[in-house]
């Protein structure tokens, strides 16, 4: 029985690998279809704007403009927003530093801000080395606390009923608290549309963290000092909830693949048995159920 179970486990793994690769290829094709043409348009538009700028300011040549663009790019890489002036709030005050520390240990890593000093970079490496496992342990315990009043997934699958209602309440409440209501707050504070706020929310809580949208970075807005710190706390609880959801989804996918593959193996075995019964002259082979 153990050998049969082990062989079934090995047999469905190639199906999972193929499905994973297919999903990546599908995503690549869709993103290319949706984004490549827009990128070309934005690139052409940017070049046109540079030409207009040179025509309006004849004292500049193309090389000087390109050098200034490089200065802007370097400033952006160092976390300095080119908009506004020198009175912009610091990216490294305590509230913003607390937010950055949270993005490090949670592996979100927006990329809009990073240490620029050698000492800061070295500290960041060791801080993440110990902080990431600590964060995983903390999220694990927090997830257990959030899941304290729910039955485990195994009991839910084996004995459907009241546990399904509990799971539905858990998913609905978490969706409202972490995915539906927060974009309303971000839309109001940051001036984003609801779609942009929802996009930021999910990309953050899933730890993808592109960095195209980050809270508290608009130099034209005045934020309360604890705004980003409160956002960091919301992120921690949202990470724990969404991690549970992802774990449930992953477990259900594995069970589904194993079940489909197991049914396929059974159908093949039944087919082989039927064929042997149709040919009585062949020696019968007993196939255990």
For each residue, the residues with C-beta under 8 A, 3 or more apart:
1: 4 5
2: 5 6
3: 6 7
4: 1 7 8 288
5: 1 2 8 9
6: 2 3 9 10
7: 3 4 10 11
8: 4 5 11 12 258 261 262 265
9: 5 6 12 13 258
10: 6 7 13
11: 7 8 14 15 261 265
12: 8 9 15 16 257 258 260 261 262
13: 9 10 16 17
14: 11 17 18
15: 11 12 18 19 257 261
16: 12 13 19 20 254 257
17: 13 14 20 21
18: 14 15 21 22
19: 15 16 22 23 257
20: 16 17 23 24
21: 17 18 24 25
22: 18 19 25 26
23: 19 20 26 27
24: 20 21 27 28
25: 21 22 28 29
26: 22 23 29 30
27: 23 24 30 31
28: 24 25 31 32
29: 25 26 32 33
30: 26 27 33 34
31: 27 28 34 35
32: 28 29 35 36
33: 29 30 36
34: 30 31 38
35: 31 32 38 39
36: 32 33 39 40
37: 40 41
38: 34 35 41 42
39: 35 36 42 43
40: 36 37 43 44
41: 37 38 44 45
42: 38 39 45 46
43: 39 40 46 47
44: 40 41 47 48
45: 41 42 48 49
46: 42 43 49 50
47: 43 44 50 51
48: 44 45 51 52
49: 45 46 52 53
50: 46 47 53 54 62 65 69
51: 47 48 54 55
52: 48 49 55 56
53: 49 50 56 57 60 65
54: 50 51 57 58 60 61 62 65
55: 51 52 58
56: 52 53
57: 53 54 60
58: 54 55
59:
60: 53 54 57 64 65
61: 54 64 65
62: 50 54 65 66
63: 66 67
64: 60 61 67 68
65: 50 53 54 60 61 62 68 69
66: 62 63 69 70
67: 63 64 70 71
68: 64 65 71 72
69: 50 65 66 72 73
70: 66 67 73 74
71: 67 68 74 75
72: 68 69 75 76 82
73: 69 70 76 77
74: 70 71 77 78
75: 71 72 78 80 81 82
76: 72 73 79 80 81 82
77: 73 74
78: 74 75 116
79: 76 91 112 113 114 116
80: 75 76 91
81: 75 76 84 88 217 219
82: 72 75 76
83: 219 220
84: 81 87 88 219 220
85: 88
86:
87: 84
88: 81 84 85 219
89: 93 96 219 223
90: 93 96
91: 79 80 96 113
92: 96 97 100
93: 89 90 96 97
94: 97 98
95: 98 99 225 226 227 228 229
96: 89 90 91 92 93 99 100 113 216 228
97: 92 93 94 100 101
98: 94 95 101 102 228 229 232
99: 95 96 102 103 216 228 229 231 232
100: 92 96 97 103 104 113
101: 97 98 104 105 127 131
102: 98 99 105 106 108 232 235 236
103: 99 100 106 108 109 110 209
104: 100 101 107 109 124 127 128 131
105: 101 102 127 128 131 132 134 135
106: 102 103 135 207 235 236 239
107: 104 132 135 207 209
108: 102 103 204 207 208 209 235
109: 103 104 209 211
110: 103 113 209 210 211 214
111: 114 209 210 211
112: 79 211 214 217
113: 79 91 96 100 110
114: 79 111 121 124
115: 120 121 123 124
116: 78 79 120 121
117: 120 121
118: 121 122
119: 122 123
120: 115 116 117 123 124
121: 114 115 116 117 118 124 125
122: 118 119 125 126
123: 115 119 120 126 127
124: 104 114 115 120 121 127 128
125: 121 122 128 129
126: 122 123 129 130
127: 101 104 105 123 124 130 131
128: 104 105 124 125 131 132
129: 125 126 132
130: 126 127 133 134
131: 101 104 105 127 128 134 135
132: 105 107 128 129 135 136
133: 130 136 137
134: 105 130 131 137 138
135: 105 106 107 131 132 138 139
136: 132 133 139 140
137: 133 134 140 141
138: 134 135 141 142 236
139: 135 136 142 143 236 239 240 243
140: 136 137 143 144
141: 137 138 144 145
142: 138 139 145 146 236 237 240
143: 139 140 146 147 240 241 243 244
144: 140 141 147 148
145: 141 142 148
146: 142 143 170 240 241 244
147: 143 144 150 170 244
148: 144 145
149: 166
150: 147 163 166 167 170
151: 155 156 163 166
152: 155 156
153: 156 157 248 251 252
154: 157 158
155: 151 152 158 159 163
156: 151 152 153 159 160 163 164 167
157: 153 154 160 255
158: 154 155
159: 155 156 163
160: 156 157 163 164
161: 164 165
162: 165 166
163: 150 151 155 156 159 160 166 167
164: 156 160 161 167 168
165: 161 162 168 169
166: 149 150 151 162 163 169 170
167: 150 156 163 164 170 171 248
168: 164 165 171 172
169: 165 166 172 173
170: 146 147 150 166 167 173 174
171: 167 168 174 175 245
172: 168 169 175 176
173: 169 170 176 177
174: 170 171 177 178 179 241 242 245
175: 171 172 178 179 180
176: 172 173 179 180 181
177: 173 174 180 181 182 238 241
178: 174 175 182 201 205 234 237 238 241 242
179: 174 175 176 182 183 198 201 202 205
180: 175 176 177 183 184
181: 176 177 184 185
182: 177 178 179 185 186 197 201 234 238
183: 179 180 186 187 192 194 196 197 198 200 201
184: 180 181 187 188 194 197
185: 181 182 188 189 197
186: 182 183 189 190 192 197 200 201 215
187: 183 184 190 191 192 193 194 196 197
188: 184 185
189: 185 186 215 221 223 227
190: 186 187 197 215 218 221
191: 187 218 221
192: 183 186 187 196 197 200 213
193: 187 196 197
194: 183 184 187 197 198
195: 198 199
196: 183 187 192 193 199 200 213
197: 182 183 184 185 186 187 190 192 193 194 200 201
198: 179 183 194 195 201 202
199: 195 196 202 203 213
200: 183 186 192 196 197 203 204 213 214 215
201: 178 179 182 183 186 197 198 204 205 238
202: 179 198 199 205 206
203: 199 200 206 208 209 210 213
204: 108 200 201 207 208 209 235 238
205: 178 179 201 202 235 238 239 241 242
206: 202 203 242 246
207: 106 107 108 204 239
208: 108 203 204
209: 103 107 108 109 110 111 203 204
210: 110 111 203 213
211: 109 110 111 112 214
212:
213: 192 196 199 200 203 210
214: 110 112 200 211 217
215: 186 189 190 200 227 228 231
216: 96 99 223 227 228 231
217: 81 112 214
218: 190 191 221
219: 81 83 84 88 89
220: 83 84
221: 189 190 191 218
222:
223: 89 189 216 227 228
224: 227
225: 95 229
226: 95 229 230
227: 95 189 215 216 223 224 230 231
228: 95 96 98 99 215 216 223 231 232
229: 95 98 99 225 226 232 233
230: 226 227 233 234
231: 99 215 216 227 228 234 235
232: 98 99 102 228 229 235 236
233: 229 230 236 237
234: 178 182 230 231 237 238
235: 102 106 108 204 205 231 232 238 239
236: 102 106 138 139 142 232 233 239 240
237: 142 178 233 234 240 241
238: 177 178 182 201 204 205 234 235 241 242
239: 106 139 205 207 235 236 242 243
240: 139 142 143 146 236 237 243 244
241: 143 146 174 177 178 205 237 238 244 245
242: 174 178 205 206 238 239 245 246
243: 139 143 239 240 246 247
244: 143 146 147 240 241 247 248
245: 171 174 241 242 248 249
246: 206 242 243 249 250
247: 243 244 250 251
248: 153 167 244 245 251 252
249: 245 246 252 253
250: 246 247 253 254
251: 153 247 248 254 255
252: 153 248 249 255 256
253: 249 250 256 257
254: 16 250 251 257 258
255: 157 251 252 258 259
256: 252 253 259 260
257: 12 15 16 19 253 254 260 261
258: 8 9 12 254 255 261 262
259: 255 256 262 263
260: 12 256 257 263 264
261: 8 11 12 15 257 258 264 265
262: 8 12 258 259 265 266
263: 259 260 266 267
264: 260 261 267 268
265: 8 11 261 262 268 269
266: 262 263 269 270
267: 263 264 270 271
268: 264 265 271 272
269: 265 266 272 273 287
270: 266 267 273 274
271: 267 268 274 275
272: 268 269 275 276 285 287
273: 269 270 276 277 287
274: 270 271 277 278
275: 271 272 278 279
276: 272 273 279 282 284 285
277: 273 274 280 284
278: 274 275
279: 275 276 282
280: 277
281:
282: 276 279
283:
284: 276 277
285: 272 276
286:
287: 269 272 273
288: 4
289:
